[in-house]
Amino acid sequence: MIKYLSLVTMLGILLVLSVTHSRAAWLAVIVSSVFLFSFCYEWYAKVRAWLGKGLKRVLFLFVLGVVCVGVLTGLYFLKKDSADGRLLIWKVSGQLIKEQPLFGIGFDRFRAGYMEAQAAYFRQNPGDPSIPLADDVVYAFNEGIQLLVEQGMVGFVLVLALLFVSFRIKGSREKPEIWIAKTGLISLLVFGMFSYPSHILPIKLCGVVYLAILAGYSKTLCTIPEFSKRIKWGVSGAFMVLTIGLILHTYRFYQASKEWQDALISYEKGEYRASLGQYEKAWAIFAHDGAFLCNYGKALSVAGDHTKAVTILKEAENYLNNTIIQTALGDSYQALGRYAKAEAAYQLGADMLPDRFYSKYLLVKLYHKMGEERKMSVLATYLLEKEPKVPSQAVEEIKQEMRLLLD
């Protein structure tokens, strides 16, 4: 049963991988499979014995290197724009690492700090060829780089130490679980070089299980001292209270998630006032969730509650920053008559994604409202002459409005 179930599972995984076209996933599968098969069939020892120490080994390593370079080059050109987009994210992330090299910008704060850093990078490099590839970013698409950005060298070294200790645990044919756990970690490490597995809960749980298996076979296990019955009952009681509290919190989280989902549906239907009531019910649970605050603040802005919208959107910036937040802030500041702040918000949104039309379009309309005809004329002419990366009806409507304003 286990054998056939494993085969069916493996075939299912291969079918899913073929549909996703994920180069990182395929690379993780190949590298981890070679590692596991080298244990099962002793590939490493056999190849090493066959090569010896002479010219054959040098030629083999050279050919292997050429093949690896060829495969990586092929994977790069398979989806070149995607790869170049990742390179842009890594360059901008490097600037964040330079600013806070030791302790980073804070745990889970990459999404809060990255887009402003991207805006600063494009202001310094206005002719960068990767500008058309820029987008609102929440992950670094490299776990090591994101770890360095958020937790600096201190966090990075601690994780390296954990991995070093884990891979030092020796396996054998009598303990295949060790090799399986190491294979799982290798697949996550390879996948994490080009993606964000630590932010996907099922994959994260697999990583915890792999580390737990290796910890179970460690020779330096911590021993639990013998406690009295009173202490045991006390610990058991505390654990029960904690479990009940966790269940209640999970239920509240579930209810708040439903309210959030209902609010999104109401917003999409144009029922903005109804969505605000639903957002308000979920606010207590998601008060520190950047995506929720972004949705809530945008709904407040569209519904005309601009004072509260500014408060919520400014709070959202502490956990997430993107062009949606900046344009919504600009709209609310403009409605409140705070034109300087509106201009700054629109300009930041435009700098985050220089190739996009919308933030610049809002700036043109603001300049027209402020009577800044020179600024309006320069920016409107730029939008009129600019060729969009992806033509759309919205872009054509913007260009038509620019013609009317210039006339």
N, C-alpha and C positions, 0 to 999 in steps of 0.2 A: 504493500500500500504506500509506504513512504517513498519507495523508489519511483513508482509510477506517478505519484502526486508531485514529486520533485521534477520529473521530466515534463509534466503538463505545465507546472509553474514556470519552468525555464522557457518553454516554447511561448507561453503567454508574454513573458518579459521581452523576448526577442521580437514578437509581433508589435508590442507597444513601442519598443525602441525604433523599429523601422518606420513607424508612423510619425514619431516626434521629430525625426531628423536632427536629433541633438548630438552634435559632434563630441561634446564633453562627456555625455553618457556613454557613447560608443568607446571613447578612449578609456574611460574608467573600467568598462567591461573587459576590454582587451588587456590592459595592464594587470588588473587584479586576477584575471583568468590565467595569464602566464605565470603569475606568482603562485597561484594555487596548484596549477598543474606541475610546476617545478617541484613542489612538495610531493604531490601524489605519485608522479612518475620519475622523480629524481632527475629532472632535466638538467638542472644546473651542474650536478656532479658528472653526468654523462657527457655533456657538452665540454666541460672543462677538461675531462680526461681525453676526449677526442681531439681537442685543439692543441694540447701540450703547451710548450712555452716558446715555440719558435715563430717563424714567419706566418704560419697558418693562423695563429691567434691574432697577429697584427692585421692580416687581411680580413679576417672575420669581423673584427671590431670596426674596421674601416667601412666594410660593406654594410654592417648593421647601422653605423652612424649615417651613411648615405641614405639608407632606406628610411630611417626615422625622420631625417630632414625632409625627404621627399613626401612622406606621409603627412607631416605637419604642414608643409607648404600646400599640399593638395587640400587639406582641411581648411587652411586659411582662405584659399581662392574659391572653395565651395560656397561660402557665404562671406564674401570679402567685406561688405558693408557692416555686417554684424561684428566681425573681428575688429575692424577699424573703430567701431563704436566702443568696444571694450577697451581698446588701447587709449582712446580719449578719456574714458572713466579712470583708467589707471594713472594717466598723466596728471589729471586734476587731483586725484587722491594723493598723489605724491606731494602736491603742494600742501595739503592738509597735514600730512605726516611731518613735513618740515616745520610747520607752525607749532605742533604739539608732539615732539618726537618721543618723549619719555612716558607720559601717561595718556596721551591721546585726547580726543575731544569729549569722551564720555561714553559709557555703555549704551548701545542701541541708539546713538545720536548721529550715525552716518547720514540718515535721511533728513536730519535737521540741518546739517552743515554743508552737505555736498553741493546743492544747487547754487548757493551763494558763492561757493568757491569756483564753480563752473562759470558763473557770471563774471567773476574777477579774472579768470583765465582768458575768457574771450575778449574782455576789455583790453587786456595786455597783448593778445594775439588776434587782432581783428581779421587777419587774412588766413587763419588756420583752415586747411582743407577739410577738416572733420566737422566744421560747423553744420553742414546739412545733416549730419548723422546724430546731432545732439538731441536729447529727449529728457523728459522729467525722470530722474534717476533716484531709486531708493536702495539699490544694492550695488556693491562694487564689482560683482561678478568675479571675485577672487577672495576667498575666505581669509587668506593671509594678509592681503592688503586691507581688507575691511577691519581685521583685528588690529592692525597697526594704526589705522585711522582712529578707531574708537578707544583702544586701550593701550596704545603706544608699545614701546619696546618691552615694558614690564609685563603686560599681558601676553605679548607674543612669545617672550622667553618662557613664561610659565606654561603655555600650551605646548611649546616645543619640548620642555622637560617632561610633561605628561606623556607625550607621544614617544619620547626616547625611552622612558621607563617601561611603557607598555610593550614596545617592540623588543626590549631586552629579555622579556619573559620567554623562556625556551620551550619549544614544542617538540613533539615526537609522534611517531605513528600510533602510540598508545593514547595520545591526547590530541586528536585531530581538531578538537574544538578551538585550540589555541591558534592553529593555522587558519581556520575558517574565520575567526574573529579578526585576525591580522589582515586577511584578505578583504574583509568588509571595510576595515579602516582605510586600507589602501585605495579601495574604490571611492570612498568618500573624499579622501585627500586629493585624488586625481580629478574627480568631478568638481571639487571645491576650488580648483585652480581656475575654472572658467565659469562657475555658477555660484549658487548660494544655498547649498544643502542644509546649512545650520538654521535657515529660516523656514524650512519646510518640516512641519512637525513629525510626520511619519519617518522621514529620513533621519531627523535628529534623534528620535527614539531608538532607531537602529544603531546609531553611533553610541548611545548610552549603553545599550545591551552588549555591544562588542567590547567596550571598556570594562563592563561588569564581568564578562566572561574571563577576560585577561586578569582582572583583579582577583578573581576566584582562584586562579592558578599561580598567583604570586607567592613567593617563598617568604615574604615579609608581611603576611596578613596580620592585621590588628586583632588581638584577642579581646573578647568582651569579659570583664571580670564578673564573678558571681555576686549577685546582689541579694539582699534580703527580700522576703515575700512582700513586705510593705512597700519597698521601693518598686518592685515589679508591678504591683497593683497600681501604684501611683503613675508609673510610666504608661501602663496599659490604659488607665483612665484618661491621661492627657492625650494619648494617641486617638482614643475614641472621640474626645471632644474636638480635636483637630480635624478628624475625618468628617464629623457631622458639620462642622463649620465649612469645610471644603465643599461638601455636597450642597449646602445652602447657597454658598457663593456661586457654584457652578449653575445652579438653578436660576439665580438672579442674572448671571451672565447670559444664559440661554434666553431668558425673557427680554433682556436688553438688546440682544442680537436680533430678535424678531422685530422689536420696535424700530431698530435701525433699518432693517430690511424693508419694513412697511413704509418708513419715512422716505427711503430711496424711491420706492414705487410711486408714492404720492407726488414726490418732486418731479419724476419723469412724466407724470400725467398733468403737471402744471398746477397741482393743488398745493401751493406753497405754504399756505397757512395751516393746512391739515398736517403737512410734514413737520412743521415746527413743533406742534404738540407732541408728536411721536419722538422727535429728537430730544425734546425736553425730558421725557420719561427715561430715555437711555443715557442721558448726560452723566448721571451719578456714577455709572459703571465705567463709561468710556471717557471720563474727564481728562485722561492722560494719553488718549489714543489720537495720534496726529491725523489719521485718515478720517476718523469720525468728526473731529473738530473742523477739518477742512470741509466736509459735507455739510455740517451744521452751519458753519459760518457762511458758506456760499448760499444756502437756503435763506438765511436771515437777510443777506444782502439783496437777493432777488425779491424777497417779500417786502423789502423796504424798511426793515428794522435795522438801520445802519449803525446806530450807536452800539447796540449789542453785537452786531456783526463784526465790528472792528475789535471789540474785546475778545470775542471767540477766535477770530482769525489771528490776532496777535499771540494768543495762547497757543494756537496750532503751530506757529512758527517754532516753538520750543521743542516740538516733537517731529515736525515734518515741514519742509519748505519746497514749494513748487510754483509753477506759473499760475495755477488755478487760484492758489491763495493770494498771490500778488495782484492778479487782475480783480479778484473780488474785493480785496482791500482798496484798490484804486477806485473801484466803482463806489464803495461806501464813503471813502474820503471825499470823493467828488460830490456826492449827494449831500454831504455835510458842509460843503463849501471850503474844505481844507485842501485847496488845490496843490500846494507845494508837496504835501504828503501823497496826494493822488499821483502826481507826476513822478515822485520817487518810486512808488510802488509799481506803476506801469513800466518805468524805465528798467527797474530790476527784473521784471518779468521778461522784458525785451532782451536784456543782456543775458539772461539764463538760456534763452533759445533764440539766438540772433536770426536764424533762418525762417522763423515763423512770422506770420502776418498779424495775428490778433492783437498782441500787446502793443505793437506799433500803431495799429489802426485805432486803438483806444487812446493812445497818446495824441494822434492827429486830432481826434474829436475834442480832446481836452484842450489842446492848444487853440482850437477854433473857438471854444467856449470862453477861454481866458483872453482872447483877442491877440494871441501871440501868432500873428499872421506869418512872420518870417519862419519861425520854427515849424509851423504847420505846413507851409509851402515846401520846405526842404524834405520833410519826412513823407508828405503825400506824394511828391514826385518820385522819391525812392521806391515807395510801394507800387506806384503805377508802372514803373520801369522794371521792377524785379520779376524774374521768372520763378514761379513756385516749383518746389521739388515735386509735388503731386498736385496737378491741376484739379480744381473742384469748383462747385457752384458758389461756395462761400467766398473763395478768393476772387471770383469774377464780380461778385456783389461788392466786395471791398474796393476793387479797382474802379468800379462804376461810381461808387460814392466818392472816391478820391478825385475823379474827373469833375464831378459836380462841385466839390469844394474848391478845386483849383479854378474852375470857371467863375 
